[in-house]
Amino acid sequence: MKLIVYVSSGYFDRKDPDFRDEWARPQSLREIYFHYAACSPASPSWRAYLLQHLVRILDEYGVDGLYNDLGYRKLAGNPLPPTTDEVPAFDEGRATGSDRD
């Protein structure tokens, strides 16, 4: 049996004491008690925070993998302003294969 842990790297609760505004665009997702920020994959500080915690989960709990339900929203064509530390690493304007909307 393998143990795969569910994560969502695209959202983080705004009420969490570790949350930083520069990780997120203004849009939010409200689910009962939670107030999730839509974190940008183009934010280096969000990736640095998230990845260290994912590695710790893999190491400490010995899980076999992660299922990442990204909750990812394409940056291209998004009318909202970028995060304060956003670094667009590649052009997301062209959709290919299953990425087409």
PDB file as gemmi writes it, atoms N, CA and C in Angstrom:
CRYST1    1.000    1.000    1.000  90.00  90.00  90.00 P 1                      
ATOM      1  N   MET A   1       0.837  -1.163   0.000  1.00  0.00           N  
ATOM      2  CA  MET A   1       0.000   0.000   0.000  1.00  0.00           C  
ATOM      3  C   MET A   1       0.891   1.237   0.000  1.00  0.00           C  
ATOM      4  N   LYS A   2       0.481   2.220  -0.777  1.00  0.00           N  
ATOM      5  CA  LYS A   2       1.204   3.496  -0.837  1.00  0.00           C  
ATOM      6  C   LYS A   2       0.332   4.582  -0.229  1.00  0.00           C  
ATOM      7  N   LEU A   3       0.984   5.543   0.400  1.00  0.00           N  
ATOM      8  CA  LEU A   3       0.273   6.652   1.015  1.00  0.00           C  
ATOM      9  C   LEU A   3       0.579   7.929   0.232  1.00  0.00           C  
ATOM     10  N   ILE A   4      -0.457   8.487  -0.376  1.00  0.00           N  
ATOM     11  CA  ILE A   4      -0.343   9.721  -1.152  1.00  0.00           C  
ATOM     12  C   ILE A   4      -1.108  10.804  -0.392  1.00  0.00           C  
ATOM     13  N   VAL A   5      -0.436  11.901  -0.070  1.00  0.00           N  
ATOM     14  CA  VAL A   5      -1.039  12.984   0.705  1.00  0.00           C  
ATOM     15  C   VAL A   5      -1.594  14.047  -0.237  1.00  0.00           C  
ATOM     16  N   TYR A   6      -2.776  14.553   0.086  1.00  0.00           N  
ATOM     17  CA  TYR A   6      -3.432  15.603  -0.697  1.00  0.00           C  
ATOM     18  C   TYR A   6      -2.907  16.965  -0.257  1.00  0.00           C  
ATOM     19  N   VAL A   7      -2.501  17.788  -1.221  1.00  0.00           N  
ATOM     20  CA  VAL A   7      -2.111  19.178  -0.956  1.00  0.00           C  
ATOM     21  C   VAL A   7      -2.726  20.053  -2.037  1.00  0.00           C  
ATOM     22  N   SER A   8      -2.841  21.328  -1.745  1.00  0.00           N  
ATOM     23  CA  SER A   8      -3.296  22.292  -2.738  1.00  0.00           C  
ATOM     24  C   SER A   8      -2.336  23.469  -2.699  1.00  0.00           C  
ATOM     25  N   SER A   9      -1.394  23.487  -3.607  1.00  0.00           N  
ATOM     26  CA  SER A   9      -0.346  24.510  -3.587  1.00  0.00           C  
ATOM     27  C   SER A   9      -0.820  25.862  -4.095  1.00  0.00           C  
ATOM     28  N   GLY A  10      -2.042  25.935  -4.592  1.00  0.00           N  
ATOM     29  CA  GLY A  10      -2.549  27.200  -5.108  1.00  0.00           C  
ATOM     30  C   GLY A  10      -3.283  28.038  -4.078  1.00  0.00           C  
ATOM     31  N   TYR A  11      -3.588  27.478  -2.916  1.00  0.00           N  
ATOM     32  CA  TYR A  11      -4.370  28.205  -1.917  1.00  0.00           C  
ATOM     33  C   TYR A  11      -3.752  28.075  -0.529  1.00  0.00           C  
ATOM     34  N   PHE A  12      -3.914  29.136   0.264  1.00  0.00           N  
ATOM     35  CA  PHE A  12      -3.416  29.150   1.640  1.00  0.00           C  
ATOM     36  C   PHE A  12      -4.361  30.022   2.459  1.00  0.00           C  
ATOM     37  N   ASP A  13      -4.679  29.586   3.662  1.00  0.00           N  
ATOM     38  CA  ASP A  13      -5.622  30.312   4.499  1.00  0.00           C  
ATOM     39  C   ASP A  13      -5.050  31.666   4.933  1.00  0.00           C  
ATOM     40  N   ARG A  14      -5.783  32.732   4.629  1.00  0.00           N  
ATOM     41  CA  ARG A  14      -5.350  34.086   4.985  1.00  0.00           C  
ATOM     42  C   ARG A  14      -5.245  34.283   6.500  1.00  0.00           C  
ATOM     43  N   LYS A  15      -5.930  33.460   7.295  1.00  0.00           N  
ATOM     44  CA  LYS A  15      -5.883  33.598   8.748  1.00  0.00           C  
ATOM     45  C   LYS A  15      -4.688  32.881   9.372  1.00  0.00           C  
ATOM     46  N   ASP A  16      -3.960  32.121   8.590  1.00  0.00           N  
ATOM     47  CA  ASP A  16      -2.791  31.421   9.117  1.00  0.00           C  
ATOM     48  C   ASP A  16      -1.727  32.446   9.527  1.00  0.00           C  
ATOM     49  N   PRO A  17      -1.094  32.280  10.674  1.00  0.00           N  
ATOM     50  CA  PRO A  17      -0.090  33.260  11.106  1.00  0.00           C  
ATOM     51  C   PRO A  17       1.113  33.371  10.162  1.00  0.00           C  
ATOM     52  N   ASP A  18       1.356  32.357   9.349  1.00  0.00           N  
ATOM     53  CA  ASP A  18       2.470  32.403   8.398  1.00  0.00           C  
ATOM     54  C   ASP A  18       2.126  33.118   7.094  1.00  0.00           C  
ATOM     55  N   PHE A  19       0.837  33.379   6.846  1.00  0.00           N  
ATOM     56  CA  PHE A  19       0.428  33.969   5.573  1.00  0.00           C  
ATOM     57  C   PHE A  19       1.037  35.357   5.375  1.00  0.00           C  
ATOM     58  N   ARG A  20       1.500  35.611   4.128  1.00  0.00           N  
ATOM     59  CA  ARG A  20       2.034  36.920   3.751  1.00  0.00           C  
ATOM     60  C   ARG A  20       1.300  37.412   2.509  1.00  0.00           C  
ATOM     61  N   ASP A  21       0.882  38.678   2.533  1.00  0.00           N  
ATOM     62  CA  ASP A  21       0.099  39.253   1.437  1.00  0.00           C  
ATOM     63  C   ASP A  21       0.808  39.182   0.088  1.00  0.00           C  
ATOM     64  N   GLU A  22       2.125  39.254   0.074  1.00  0.00           N  
ATOM     65  CA  GLU A  22       2.826  39.269  -1.213  1.00  0.00           C  
ATOM     66  C   GLU A  22       2.726  37.946  -1.977  1.00  0.00           C  
ATOM     67  N   TRP A  23       2.257  36.892  -1.330  1.00  0.00           N  
ATOM     68  CA  TRP A  23       2.102  35.605  -2.004  1.00  0.00           C  
ATOM     69  C   TRP A  23       0.862  35.542  -2.876  1.00  0.00           C  
ATOM     70  N   ALA A  24      -0.104  36.400  -2.621  1.00  0.00           N  
ATOM     71  CA  ALA A  24      -1.434  36.199  -3.203  1.00  0.00           C  
ATOM     72  C   ALA A  24      -1.924  37.371  -4.032  1.00  0.00           C  
ATOM     73  N   ARG A  25      -2.757  37.009  -4.973  1.00  0.00           N  
ATOM     74  CA  ARG A  25      -3.521  38.002  -5.720  1.00  0.00           C  
ATOM     75  C   ARG A  25      -4.766  38.325  -4.888  1.00  0.00           C  
ATOM     76  N   PRO A  26      -5.485  39.392  -5.253  1.00  0.00           N  
ATOM     77  CA  PRO A  26      -6.629  39.802  -4.429  1.00  0.00           C  
ATOM     78  C   PRO A  26      -7.775  38.792  -4.335  1.00  0.00           C  
ATOM     79  N   GLN A  27      -7.922  37.880  -5.292  1.00  0.00           N  
ATOM     80  CA  GLN A  27      -9.052  36.960  -5.223  1.00  0.00           C  
ATOM     81  C   GLN A  27      -8.915  35.975  -4.063  1.00  0.00           C  
ATOM     82  N   SER A  28     -10.040  35.522  -3.575  1.00  0.00           N  
ATOM     83  CA  SER A  28     -10.076  34.604  -2.436  1.00  0.00           C  
ATOM     84  C   SER A  28     -11.099  33.513  -2.689  1.00  0.00           C  
ATOM     85  N   LEU A  29     -11.019  32.474  -1.887  1.00  0.00           N  
ATOM     86  CA  LEU A  29     -11.971  31.376  -1.910  1.00  0.00           C  
ATOM     87  C   LEU A  29     -12.437  31.179  -0.469  1.00  0.00           C  
ATOM     88  N   ARG A  30     -13.725  31.326  -0.239  1.00  0.00           N  
ATOM     89  CA  ARG A  30     -14.279  31.129   1.108  1.00  0.00           C  
ATOM     90  C   ARG A  30     -14.971  29.775   1.155  1.00  0.00           C  
ATOM     91  N   GLU A  31     -14.542  28.963   2.097  1.00  0.00           N  
ATOM     92  CA  GLU A  31     -15.106  27.630   2.302  1.00  0.00           C  
ATOM     93  C   GLU A  31     -15.404  27.475   3.788  1.00  0.00           C  
ATOM     94  N   ILE A  32     -16.652  27.597   4.160  1.00  0.00           N  
ATOM     95  CA  ILE A  32     -17.116  27.471   5.539  1.00  0.00           C  
ATOM     96  C   ILE A  32     -16.265  28.376   6.448  1.00  0.00           C  
ATOM     97  N   TYR A  33     -15.353  27.805   7.213  1.00  0.00           N  
ATOM     98  CA  TYR A  33     -14.528  28.553   8.162  1.00  0.00           C  
ATOM     99  C   TYR A  33     -13.320  29.207   7.501  1.00  0.00           C  
ATOM    100  N   PHE A  34     -12.854  28.649   6.415  1.00  0.00           N  
ATOM    101  CA  PHE A  34     -11.591  29.074   5.809  1.00  0.00           C  
ATOM    102  C   PHE A  34     -11.762  30.252   4.856  1.00  0.00           C  
ATOM    103  N   HIS A  35     -10.740  31.070   4.782  1.00  0.00           N  
ATOM    104  CA  HIS A  35     -10.664  32.202   3.848  1.00  0.00           C  
ATOM    105  C   HIS A  35      -9.351  32.057   3.091  1.00  0.00           C  
ATOM    106  N   TYR A  36      -9.402  31.318   1.982  1.00  0.00           N  
ATOM    107  CA  TYR A  36      -8.197  30.971   1.243  1.00  0.00           C  
ATOM    108  C   TYR A  36      -7.775  32.087   0.293  1.00  0.00           C  
ATOM    109  N   ALA A  37      -6.482  32.352   0.270  1.00  0.00           N  
ATOM    110  CA  ALA A  37      -5.890  33.261  -0.707  1.00  0.00           C  
ATOM    111  C   ALA A  37      -5.446  32.431  -1.899  1.00  0.00           C  
ATOM    112  N   ALA A  38      -5.595  32.974  -3.101  1.00  0.00           N  
ATOM    113  CA  ALA A  38      -5.093  32.318  -4.312  1.00  0.00           C  
ATOM    114  C   ALA A  38      -3.626  32.712  -4.470  1.00  0.00           C  
ATOM    115  N   CYS A  39      -2.748  31.841  -4.040  1.00  0.00           N  
ATOM    116  CA  CYS A  39      -1.311  32.130  -4.063  1.00  0.00           C  
ATOM    117  C   CYS A  39      -0.749  31.931  -5.468  1.00  0.00           C  
ATOM    118  N   SER A  40       0.192  32.776  -5.817  1.00  0.00           N  
ATOM    119  CA  SER A  40       0.755  32.766  -7.160  1.00  0.00           C  
ATOM    120  C   SER A  40       1.955  31.831  -7.263  1.00  0.00           C  
ATOM    121  N   PRO A  41       1.935  30.910  -8.234  1.00  0.00           N  
ATOM    122  CA  PRO A  41       3.110  30.064  -8.438  1.00  0.00           C  
ATOM    123  C   PRO A  41       4.313  30.867  -8.921  1.00  0.00           C  
ATOM    124  N   ALA A  42       4.091  32.099  -9.360  1.00  0.00           N  
ATOM    125  CA  ALA A  42       5.187  32.963  -9.798  1.00  0.00           C  
ATOM    126  C   ALA A  42       5.804  33.751  -8.646  1.00  0.00           C  
ATOM    127  N   SER A  43       5.342  33.526  -7.436  1.00  0.00           N  
ATOM    128  CA  SER A  43       5.892  34.202  -6.260  1.00  0.00           C  
ATOM    129  C   SER A  43       7.030  33.372  -5.674  1.00  0.00           C  
ATOM    130  N   PRO A  44       8.272  33.848  -5.777  1.00  0.00           N  
ATOM    131  CA  PRO A  44       9.399  33.071  -5.246  1.00  0.00           C  
ATOM    132  C   PRO A  44       9.288  32.824  -3.739  1.00  0.00           C  
ATOM    133  N   SER A  45       8.783  33.793  -2.993  1.00  0.00           N  
ATOM    134  CA  SER A  45       8.696  33.599  -1.545  1.00  0.00           C  
ATOM    135  C   SER A  45       7.603  32.592  -1.179  1.00  0.00           C  
ATOM    136  N   TRP A  46       6.511  32.521  -1.956  1.00  0.00           N  
ATOM    137  CA  TRP A  46       5.485  31.493  -1.720  1.00  0.00           C  
ATOM    138  C   TRP A  46       6.053  30.112  -2.003  1.00  0.00           C  
ATOM    139  N   ARG A  47       6.756  29.975  -3.134  1.00  0.00           N  
ATOM    140  CA  ARG A  47       7.352  28.671  -3.468  1.00  0.00           C  
ATOM    141  C   ARG A  47       8.357  28.252  -2.396  1.00  0.00           C  
ATOM    142  N   ALA A  48       9.181  29.181  -1.917  1.00  0.00           N  
ATOM    143  CA  ALA A  48      10.177  28.853  -0.894  1.00  0.00           C  
ATOM    144  C   ALA A  48       9.495  28.371   0.387  1.00  0.00           C  
ATOM    145  N   TYR A  49       8.433  29.050   0.780  1.00  0.00           N  
ATOM    146  CA  TYR A  49       7.694  28.641   1.981  1.00  0.00           C  
ATOM    147  C   TYR A  49       7.062  27.263   1.783  1.00  0.00           C  
ATOM    148  N   LEU A  50       6.331  27.106   0.684  1.00  0.00           N  
ATOM    149  CA  LEU A  50       5.597  25.872   0.431  1.00  0.00           C  
ATOM    150  C   LEU A  50       6.526  24.665   0.285  1.00  0.00           C  
ATOM    151  N   LEU A  51       7.565  24.795  -0.523  1.00  0.00           N  
ATOM    152  CA  LEU A  51       8.425  23.641  -0.810  1.00  0.00           C  
ATOM    153  C   LEU A  51       9.130  23.113   0.428  1.00  0.00           C  
ATOM    154  N   GLN A  52       9.574  23.994   1.322  1.00  0.00           N  
ATOM    155  CA  GLN A  52      10.231  23.491   2.532  1.00  0.00           C  
ATOM    156  C   GLN A  52       9.263  22.667   3.388  1.00  0.00           C  
ATOM    157  N   HIS A  53       7.991  23.053   3.396  1.00  0.00           N  
ATOM    158  CA  HIS A  53       7.001  22.302   4.169  1.00  0.00           C  
ATOM    159  C   HIS A  53       6.635  20.984   3.492  1.00  0.00           C  
ATOM    160  N   LEU A  54       6.579  20.974   2.180  1.00  0.00           N  
ATOM    161  CA  LEU A  54       6.305  19.722   1.467  1.00  0.00           C  
ATOM    162  C   LEU A  54       7.429  18.719   1.671  1.00  0.00           C  
ATOM    163  N   VAL A  55       8.660  19.185   1.607  1.00  0.00           N  
ATOM    164  CA  VAL A  55       9.814  18.298   1.836  1.00  0.00           C  
ATOM    165  C   VAL A  55       9.773  17.744   3.262  1.00  0.00           C  
ATOM    166  N   ARG A  56       9.440  18.587   4.236  1.00  0.00           N  
ATOM    167  CA  ARG A  56       9.356  18.139   5.627  1.00  0.00           C  
ATOM    168  C   ARG A  56       8.282  17.048   5.784  1.00  0.00           C  
ATOM    169  N   ILE A  57       7.138  17.235   5.140  1.00  0.00           N  
ATOM    170  CA  ILE A  57       6.071  16.226   5.210  1.00  0.00           C  
ATOM    171  C   ILE A  57       6.554  14.900   4.628  1.00  0.00           C  
ATOM    172  N   LEU A  58       7.213  14.962   3.482  1.00  0.00           N  
ATOM    173  CA  LEU A  58       7.727  13.742   2.859  1.00  0.00           C  
ATOM    174  C   LEU A  58       8.749  13.049   3.753  1.00  0.00           C  
ATOM    175  N   ASP A  59       9.645  13.831   4.364  1.00  0.00           N  
ATOM    176  CA  ASP A  59      10.695  13.258   5.220  1.00  0.00           C  
ATOM    177  C   ASP A  59      10.160  12.729   6.552  1.00  0.00           C  
ATOM    178  N   GLU A  60       9.369  13.535   7.239  1.00  0.00           N  
ATOM    179  CA  GLU A  60       8.926  13.181   8.584  1.00  0.00           C  
ATOM    180  C   GLU A  60       7.885  12.072   8.616  1.00  0.00           C  
ATOM    181  N   TYR A  61       6.995  12.053   7.643  1.00  0.00           N  
ATOM    182  CA  TYR A  61       5.901  11.097   7.693  1.00  0.00           C  
ATOM    183  C   TYR A  61       6.097   9.905   6.772  1.00  0.00           C  
ATOM    184  N   GLY A  62       7.137   9.941   5.953  1.00  0.00           N  
ATOM    185  CA  GLY A  62       7.430   8.801   5.096  1.00  0.00           C  
ATOM    186  C   GLY A  62       6.361   8.503   4.063  1.00  0.00           C  
ATOM    187  N   VAL A  63       5.638   9.526   3.641  1.00  0.00           N  
ATOM    188  CA  VAL A  63       4.618   9.292   2.625  1.00  0.00           C  
ATOM    189  C   VAL A  63       5.284   8.976   1.292  1.00  0.00           C  
ATOM    190  N   ASP A  64       4.533   8.343   0.415  1.00  0.00           N  
ATOM    191  CA  ASP A  64       5.082   7.920  -0.869  1.00  0.00           C  
ATOM    192  C   ASP A  64       4.967   8.970  -1.965  1.00  0.00           C  
ATOM    193  N   GLY A  65       4.166   9.975  -1.738  1.00  0.00           N  
ATOM    194  CA  GLY A  65       4.019  11.002  -2.756  1.00  0.00           C  
ATOM    195  C   GLY A  65       2.979  12.022  -2.360  1.00  0.00           C  
ATOM    196  N   LEU A  66       2.806  12.995  -3.244  1.00  0.00           N  
ATOM    197  CA  LEU A  66       1.847  14.066  -3.023  1.00  0.00           C  
ATOM    198  C   LEU A  66       0.896  14.150  -4.205  1.00  0.00           C  
ATOM    199  N   TYR A  67      -0.380  14.353  -3.916  1.00  0.00           N  
ATOM    200  CA  TYR A  67      -1.342  14.677  -4.953  1.00  0.00           C  
ATOM    201  C   TYR A  67      -1.577  16.174  -4.835  1.00  0.00           C  
ATOM    202  N   ASN A  68      -1.130  16.935  -5.813  1.00  0.00           N  
ATOM    203  CA  ASN A  68      -1.247  18.384  -5.766  1.00  0.00           C  
ATOM    204  C   ASN A  68      -2.452  18.838  -6.579  1.00  0.00           C  
ATOM    205  N   ASP A  69      -3.506  19.216  -5.882  1.00  0.00           N  
ATOM    206  CA  ASP A  69      -4.690  19.787  -6.508  1.00  0.00           C  
ATOM    207  C   ASP A  69      -4.412  21.289  -6.574  1.00  0.00           C  
ATOM    208  N   LEU A  70      -3.695  21.671  -7.596  1.00  0.00           N  
ATOM    209  CA  LEU A  70      -3.111  23.011  -7.680  1.00  0.00           C  
ATOM    210  C   LEU A  70      -4.044  24.162  -7.358  1.00  0.00           C  
ATOM    211  N   GLY A  71      -5.231  24.132  -7.881  1.00  0.00           N  
ATOM    212  CA  GLY A  71      -6.068  25.306  -7.755  1.00  0.00           C  
ATOM    213  C   GLY A  71      -5.438  26.449  -8.527  1.00  0.00           C  
ATOM    214  N   TYR A  72      -4.653  26.093  -9.531  1.00  0.00           N  
ATOM    215  CA  TYR A  72      -3.846  27.053 -10.287  1.00  0.00           C  
ATOM    216  C   TYR A  72      -4.678  27.826 -11.290  1.00  0.00           C  
ATOM    217  N   ARG A  73      -4.529  29.119 -11.296  1.00  0.00           N  
ATOM    218  CA  ARG A  73      -5.180  29.977 -12.283  1.00  0.00           C  
ATOM    219  C   ARG A  73      -4.092  30.587 -13.145  1.00  0.00           C  
ATOM    220  N   LYS A  74      -4.249  30.471 -14.440  1.00  0.00           N  
ATOM    221  CA  LYS A  74      -3.232  30.993 -15.352  1.00  0.00           C  
ATOM    222  C   LYS A  74      -3.001  32.474 -15.114  1.00  0.00           C  
ATOM    223  N   LEU A  75      -1.756  32.877 -15.206  1.00  0.00           N  
ATOM    224  CA  LEU A  75      -1.406  34.281 -15.016  1.00  0.00           C  
ATOM    225  C   LEU A  75      -1.746  35.092 -16.254  1.00  0.00           C  
ATOM    226  N   ALA A  76      -1.635  34.488 -17.427  1.00  0.00           N  
ATOM    227  CA  ALA A  76      -1.894  35.206 -18.675  1.00  0.00           C  
ATOM    228  C   ALA A  76      -3.363  35.585 -18.758  1.00  0.00           C  
ATOM    229  N   GLY A  77      -3.612  36.828 -19.063  1.00  0.00           N  
ATOM    230  CA  GLY A  77      -4.973  37.290 -19.224  1.00  0.00           C  
ATOM    231  C   GLY A  77      -5.697  37.542 -17.915  1.00  0.00           C  
ATOM    232  N   ASN A  78      -5.028  37.361 -16.788  1.00  0.00           N  
ATOM    233  CA  ASN A  78      -5.647  37.611 -15.496  1.00  0.00           C  
ATOM    234  C   ASN A  78      -5.700  39.119 -15.280  1.00  0.00           C  
ATOM    235  N   PRO A  79      -6.891  39.690 -15.125  1.00  0.00           N  
ATOM    236  CA  PRO A  79      -7.007  41.140 -15.001  1.00  0.00           C  
ATOM    237  C   PRO A  79      -6.529  41.682 -13.657  1.00  0.00           C  
ATOM    238  N   LEU A  80      -6.293  40.806 -12.693  1.00  0.00           N  
ATOM    239  CA  LEU A  80      -5.851  41.267 -11.382  1.00  0.00           C  
ATOM    240  C   LEU A  80      -4.367  41.615 -11.409  1.00  0.00           C  
ATOM    241  N   PRO A  81      -3.953  42.554 -10.569  1.00  0.00           N  
ATOM    242  CA  PRO A  81      -2.540  42.916 -10.538  1.00  0.00           C  
ATOM    243  C   PRO A  81      -1.697  41.752 -10.020  1.00  0.00           C  
ATOM    244  N   PRO A  82      -0.432  41.672 -10.446  1.00  0.00           N  
ATOM    245  CA  PRO A  82       0.441  40.586  -9.971  1.00  0.00           C  
ATOM    246  C   PRO A  82       0.739  40.757  -8.488  1.00  0.00           C  
ATOM    247  N   THR A  83       1.234  39.704  -7.876  1.00  0.00           N  
ATOM    248  CA  THR A  83       1.663  39.803  -6.487  1.00  0.00           C  
ATOM    249  C   THR A  83       2.881  40.718  -6.443  1.00  0.00           C  
ATOM    250  N   THR A  84       3.213  41.212  -5.250  1.00  0.00           N  
ATOM    251  CA  THR A  84       4.311  42.177  -5.146  1.00  0.00           C  
ATOM    252  C   THR A  84       5.675  41.567  -5.445  1.00  0.00           C  
ATOM    253  N   ASP A  85       5.806  40.243  -5.297  1.00  0.00           N  
ATOM    254  CA  ASP A  85       7.108  39.626  -5.584  1.00  0.00           C  
ATOM    255  C   ASP A  85       7.053  38.667  -6.772  1.00  0.00           C  
ATOM    256  N   GLU A  86       6.027  38.801  -7.616  1.00  0.00           N  
ATOM    257  CA  GLU A  86       5.828  37.874  -8.738  1.00  0.00           C  
ATOM    258  C   GLU A  86       6.936  37.999  -9.786  1.00  0.00           C  
ATOM    259  N   VAL A  87       7.425  36.847 -10.236  1.00  0.00           N  
ATOM    260  CA  VAL A  87       8.450  36.778 -11.272  1.00  0.00           C  
ATOM    261  C   VAL A  87       7.949  35.833 -12.357  1.00  0.00           C  
ATOM    262  N   PRO A  88       7.417  36.375 -13.471  1.00  0.00           N  
ATOM    263  CA  PRO A  88       6.944  35.479 -14.533  1.00  0.00           C  
ATOM    264  C   PRO A  88       8.131  34.814 -15.231  1.00  0.00           C  
ATOM    265  N   ALA A  89       8.305  33.519 -14.992  1.00  0.00           N  
ATOM    266  CA  ALA A  89       9.478  32.804 -15.487  1.00  0.00           C  
ATOM    267  C   ALA A  89       9.347  32.366 -16.940  1.00  0.00           C  
ATOM    268  N   PHE A  90       8.129  32.287 -17.448  1.00  0.00           N  
ATOM    269  CA  PHE A  90       7.923  31.845 -18.823  1.00  0.00           C  
ATOM    270  C   PHE A  90       6.604  32.405 -19.328  1.00  0.00           C  
ATOM    271  N   ASP A  91       6.425  32.414 -20.633  1.00  0.00           N  
ATOM    272  CA  ASP A  91       5.217  32.928 -21.268  1.00  0.00           C  
ATOM    273  C   ASP A  91       4.098  31.909 -21.144  1.00  0.00           C  
ATOM    274  N   GLU A  92       3.040  32.284 -20.450  1.00  0.00           N  
ATOM    275  CA  GLU A  92       1.909  31.388 -20.295  1.00  0.00           C  
ATOM    276  C   GLU A  92       0.783  31.731 -21.261  1.00  0.00           C  
ATOM    277  N   GLY A  93       1.070  32.575 -22.225  1.00  0.00           N  
ATOM    278  CA  GLY A  93       0.047  33.027 -23.153  1.00  0.00           C  
ATOM    279  C   GLY A  93      -0.386  31.999 -24.171  1.00  0.00           C  
ATOM    280  N   ARG A  94       0.428  30.987 -24.424  1.00  0.00           N  
ATOM    281  CA  ARG A  94       0.086  29.965 -25.409  1.00  0.00           C  
ATOM    282  C   ARG A  94      -0.388  28.709 -24.706  1.00  0.00           C  
ATOM    283  N   ALA A  95      -1.590  28.271 -25.035  1.00  0.00           N  
ATOM    284  CA  ALA A  95      -2.105  27.021 -24.474  1.00  0.00           C  
ATOM    285  C   ALA A  95      -1.816  25.902 -25.451  1.00  0.00           C  
ATOM    286  N   THR A  96      -1.386  24.768 -24.903  1.00  0.00           N  
ATOM    287  CA  THR A  96      -1.112  23.607 -25.743  1.00  0.00           C  
ATOM    288  C   THR A  96      -1.743  22.382 -25.126  1.00  0.00           C  
ATOM    289  N   GLY A  97      -2.120  21.464 -25.946  1.00  0.00           N  
ATOM    290  CA  GLY A  97      -2.638  20.179 -25.466  1.00  0.00           C  
ATOM    291  C   GLY A  97      -3.804  20.348 -24.541  1.00  0.00           C  
ATOM    292  N   SER A  98      -3.734  19.720 -23.353  1.00  0.00           N  
ATOM    293  CA  SER A  98      -4.841  19.736 -22.413  1.00  0.00           C  
ATOM    294  C   SER A  98      -4.945  21.058 -21.655  1.00  0.00           C  
ATOM    295  N   ASP A  99      -4.021  21.994 -21.878  1.00  0.00           N  
ATOM    296  CA  ASP A  99      -4.059  23.286 -21.195  1.00  0.00           C  
ATOM    297  C   ASP A  99      -5.041  24.263 -21.832  1.00  0.00           C  
ATOM    298  N   ARG A 100      -5.614  23.916 -22.952  1.00  0.00           N  
ATOM    299  CA  ARG A 100      -6.515  24.845 -23.632  1.00  0.00           C  
ATOM    300  C   ARG A 100      -7.770  25.081 -22.820  1.00  0.00           C  
ATOM    301  N   ASP A 101      -8.208  26.345 -22.789  1.00  0.00           N  
ATOM    302  CA  ASP A 101      -9.435  26.687 -22.046  1.00  0.00           C  
ATOM    303  C   ASP A 101     -10.635  26.529 -22.934  1.00  0.00           C  
TER     304      ASP A 101                                                      
END                                                                             
